Amino acid sequence: MAEALVTVECSVNGARCREWVEPRLLLSDFLRHRLGLTGTHVGCEHGVCGACTVRVGGRPTRSCLMFAVQADGEEIETVEGLAGDTGLTPLQRALHEAHALQCGFCTPGILIAAGDLLERRPDATRTEIKAMLSGHLCRCTGYKPIVDAIELVARERA
């Protein structure tokens, strides 16, 4: 027997959307496959790697651990919504300049989480940055250039 579809209405990167979905559809799959926002990466599907991190209701959220129906009525921000038409954000630019990017798989989740940290703590310390990064797996760069880039932006904002 087929599951009944339910309506999800939310705002994604400032645009209103309304979709009919199966109740068991994950938010990560909703964003990627229904809305075409493939910047939300899916790695472990257990909430461990951080690649699928988006902001829901202003808070970093592992989209692989949330059903799309739970986002009904929420504001969602993905990596695609960070810069808009203005080019790179200071954080994106710093990651580029510090050579903190290689394959880029972890980058969207790190950008969302680091952006949230810097909004809450514009003068975040290296220790706070490392604590935030403890929930994100990067298999390419090592974490030093990532920490350096985020710390640079924090110092510029302080």
C-alpha positions as CSV (number, residue, x, y, z in Angstrom):
1,M,0.0,0.0,0.0
2,A,1.4,3.4,-1.0
3,E,2.0,6.0,1.7
4,A,-0.2,9.1,1.6
5,L,1.6,12.2,0.5
6,V,1.7,15.3,2.8
7,T,2.3,18.9,2.0
8,V,5.5,20.7,3.0
9,E,5.5,24.5,2.8
10,C,8.7,26.2,3.7
11,S,11.1,28.9,2.7
12,V,14.4,27.7,1.2
13,N,17.1,30.4,0.7
14,G,14.4,33.0,0.8
15,A,12.1,31.4,-1.8
16,R,8.7,29.9,-0.7
17,C,8.1,26.4,-1.8
18,R,5.2,24.0,-1.5
19,E,5.7,20.3,-2.3
20,W,3.8,17.0,-1.8
21,V,6.2,14.5,-0.2
22,E,6.2,11.0,1.3
23,P,6.3,11.4,5.2
24,R,9.5,9.4,5.3
25,L,11.4,11.6,2.8
26,L,14.6,13.0,4.4
27,L,15.2,16.7,4.3
28,S,18.5,16.1,2.6
29,D,16.8,14.2,-0.2
30,F,14.0,16.8,-0.4
31,L,16.6,19.5,-0.9
32,R,18.7,17.6,-3.4
33,H,16.2,15.6,-5.4
34,R,13.0,17.7,-5.2
35,L,14.5,21.2,-5.2
36,G,17.7,20.5,-7.0
37,L,19.9,22.0,-4.3
38,T,22.8,19.6,-4.6
39,G,25.2,21.6,-2.5
40,T,23.7,19.8,0.5
41,H,26.0,16.7,0.4
42,V,25.1,13.4,1.9
43,G,27.9,11.4,3.4
44,C,27.3,9.1,6.3
45,E,23.5,9.4,6.6
46,H,23.9,9.1,10.4
47,G,24.5,12.7,11.3
48,V,28.2,12.1,12.0
49,C,30.1,13.7,9.1
50,G,28.4,17.1,8.9
51,A,28.3,17.2,5.1
52,C,24.6,17.6,5.0
53,T,24.4,20.6,7.5
54,V,21.9,23.3,6.6
55,R,20.2,25.9,8.8
56,V,16.6,25.2,9.8
57,G,14.9,28.0,11.7
58,G,18.3,29.7,12.1
59,R,20.0,26.7,13.6
60,P,22.6,24.3,12.0
61,T,20.8,21.0,11.4
62,R,21.9,17.7,10.0
63,S,19.5,17.3,7.1
64,C,20.0,13.5,6.9
65,L,18.5,13.2,10.4
66,M,15.4,15.2,9.7
67,F,12.3,14.4,7.7
68,A,11.1,17.0,5.1
69,V,7.7,17.1,6.9
70,Q,9.5,18.4,10.0
71,A,10.6,21.4,8.1
72,D,7.0,22.5,7.3
73,G,6.7,26.2,8.1
74,E,10.4,26.6,8.6
75,E,13.1,28.9,7.0
76,I,15.9,26.8,5.5
77,E,19.2,28.0,4.4
78,T,21.5,25.9,2.2
79,V,25.0,26.6,1.0
80,E,23.5,27.9,-2.3
81,G,21.8,30.7,-0.3
82,L,25.0,32.1,1.3
83,A,26.4,34.5,-1.2
84,G,23.5,35.4,-3.4
85,D,24.4,37.6,-6.3
86,T,27.2,39.4,-4.4
87,G,29.9,36.9,-5.0
88,L,31.8,35.0,-2.3
89,T,31.2,35.7,1.3
90,P,34.2,36.7,3.5
91,L,34.2,33.1,4.9
92,Q,34.2,31.5,1.4
93,R,36.9,33.9,0.3
94,A,39.0,33.1,3.4
95,L,38.7,29.3,2.8
96,H,39.8,29.8,-0.8
97,E,42.8,32.0,0.2
98,A,43.9,29.6,2.9
99,H,43.8,26.7,0.5
100,A,41.4,25.0,2.9
101,L,39.4,23.3,0.1
102,Q,40.3,20.3,-1.9
103,C,37.6,17.9,-2.9
104,G,34.9,20.2,-1.5
105,F,32.7,17.5,-0.2
106,C,32.7,18.7,3.4
107,T,32.8,22.4,2.5
108,P,29.0,23.2,2.4
109,G,28.4,21.8,5.8
110,I,31.4,23.6,7.2
111,L,30.4,26.9,5.6
112,I,26.9,26.6,7.2
113,A,28.3,25.7,10.7
114,A,31.1,28.2,10.6
115,G,28.8,30.9,9.4
116,D,26.5,30.2,12.3
117,L,29.4,30.2,14.8
118,L,30.6,33.6,13.5
119,E,27.1,35.0,13.7
120,R,26.7,34.0,17.3
121,R,30.4,34.6,18.3
122,P,31.9,37.1,15.8
123,D,35.2,36.9,17.8
124,A,35.3,33.1,18.1
125,T,38.5,31.7,19.4
126,R,40.6,29.0,17.8
127,T,39.3,26.6,20.5
128,E,35.7,27.4,19.7
129,I,36.4,27.0,16.0
130,K,38.0,23.6,16.7
131,A,35.0,22.6,18.8
132,M,32.6,23.5,16.0
133,L,34.7,21.5,13.5
134,S,34.7,18.5,15.7
135,G,31.3,17.6,14.1
136,H,32.6,17.7,10.6
137,L,34.8,15.2,8.8
138,C,37.3,16.4,6.2
139,R,39.3,13.7,4.5
140,C,41.5,15.9,2.3
141,T,43.0,19.0,3.8
142,G,43.5,18.3,7.4
143,Y,41.9,20.9,9.6
144,K,44.6,23.5,10.1
145,P,43.9,25.5,7.0
146,I,40.1,25.4,7.7
147,V,40.7,26.6,11.3
148,D,43.1,29.3,10.0
149,A,40.5,30.6,7.5
150,I,37.7,30.8,10.0
151,E,40.0,32.4,12.6
152,L,41.0,35.0,10.0
153,V,37.4,36.0,9.4
154,A,36.8,36.1,13.2
155,R,39.8,38.4,13.7
156,E,38.5,40.6,10.9
157,R,35.1,40.9,12.5
158,A,36.4,41.5,16.0
